[in-house]
Amino acid sequence: MSKFHLTSRLPADEKQPVAQNTAMDFVTATTLEQSQSQRPPKPIRLNLDIDHVRHRKLKMYAVENGLSVSEVIRALIDTVIHA
């Protein structure tokens, strides 16, 4: 049981019915909102586990080449998938 109790600020007789939306309604509204805002698409975060030796070598390579680890990884991904 939650220790938080959420209550409506409206008296019981003034409560408005909650609309029942489907998942598709949500996706459509979200897509519409994103297309109207004209913002660039948000990047997708990628997490992976590597051993400390590989991480150290990767970090050293990045520093020696004036790049961030993320830039190195993105370049490697582009090379593999020919993007």
C-alpha positions as CSV (number, residue, x, y, z in Angstrom):
1,M,0.0,0.0,0.0
2,S,1.3,3.4,-0.9
3,K,2.0,6.0,1.7
4,F,0.8,8.7,-0.7
5,H,-2.9,9.4,-0.9
6,L,-4.0,11.4,-3.9
7,T,-7.3,13.2,-3.7
8,S,-9.1,15.4,-6.1
9,R,-9.3,19.1,-5.4
10,L,-12.8,19.2,-6.8
11,P,-15.8,18.3,-4.5
12,A,-17.3,14.9,-5.2
13,D,-20.3,16.4,-7.1
14,E,-18.0,18.4,-9.4
15,K,-15.7,15.6,-10.5
16,Q,-15.6,15.2,-14.3
17,P,-15.5,11.8,-16.0
18,V,-12.1,10.6,-17.2
19,A,-12.0,9.8,-20.9
20,Q,-11.0,6.2,-21.7
21,N,-8.3,6.4,-24.3
22,T,-6.8,3.5,-26.2
23,A,-3.1,2.9,-26.7
24,M,-3.5,4.0,-30.4
25,D,-5.1,7.3,-29.3
26,F,-2.1,7.9,-27.1
27,V,0.4,7.1,-29.9
28,T,-1.5,9.2,-32.4
29,A,-1.6,12.2,-30.0
30,T,2.0,11.9,-29.1
31,T,3.0,11.7,-32.8
32,L,0.9,14.7,-33.6
33,E,2.4,16.6,-30.8
34,Q,5.9,15.8,-31.9
35,S,5.2,16.7,-35.5
36,Q,3.7,20.0,-34.5
37,S,6.7,21.0,-32.3
38,Q,9.2,20.8,-35.2
39,R,11.9,19.6,-32.8
40,P,14.7,17.3,-34.0
41,P,14.1,13.6,-33.1
42,K,15.3,12.7,-29.7
43,P,18.3,10.3,-29.8
44,I,17.8,6.8,-28.4
45,R,20.1,5.9,-25.5
46,L,22.2,2.7,-25.8
47,N,23.7,1.0,-22.8
48,L,26.2,-1.9,-22.9
49,D,28.5,-3.6,-20.5
50,I,32.2,-4.0,-21.3
51,D,35.1,-5.1,-19.3
52,H,37.4,-2.6,-17.7
53,V,40.4,-3.4,-20.1
54,R,38.3,-2.7,-23.2
55,H,36.9,0.5,-21.6
56,R,40.4,1.8,-20.8
57,K,41.6,1.1,-24.3
58,L,38.5,2.7,-25.8
59,K,38.9,5.8,-23.6
60,M,42.6,6.1,-24.5
61,Y,41.8,5.8,-28.2
62,A,39.2,8.6,-27.8
63,V,41.5,10.9,-25.9
64,E,44.4,10.3,-28.3
65,N,42.2,11.2,-31.2
66,G,40.4,14.2,-29.6
67,L,37.1,12.4,-29.6
68,S,34.5,11.4,-27.0
69,V,33.8,7.7,-26.4
70,S,30.3,8.3,-27.8
71,E,31.8,9.7,-31.0
72,V,34.1,6.7,-31.4
73,I,31.2,4.2,-30.8
74,R,28.9,6.1,-33.2
75,A,31.6,6.0,-35.9
76,L,32.2,2.3,-35.4
77,I,28.4,1.6,-35.6
78,D,28.2,3.6,-38.8
79,T,31.2,1.6,-40.3
80,V,29.5,-1.7,-39.5
81,I,26.0,-0.8,-40.8
82,H,27.3,1.4,-43.6
83,A,25.1,4.4,-42.5
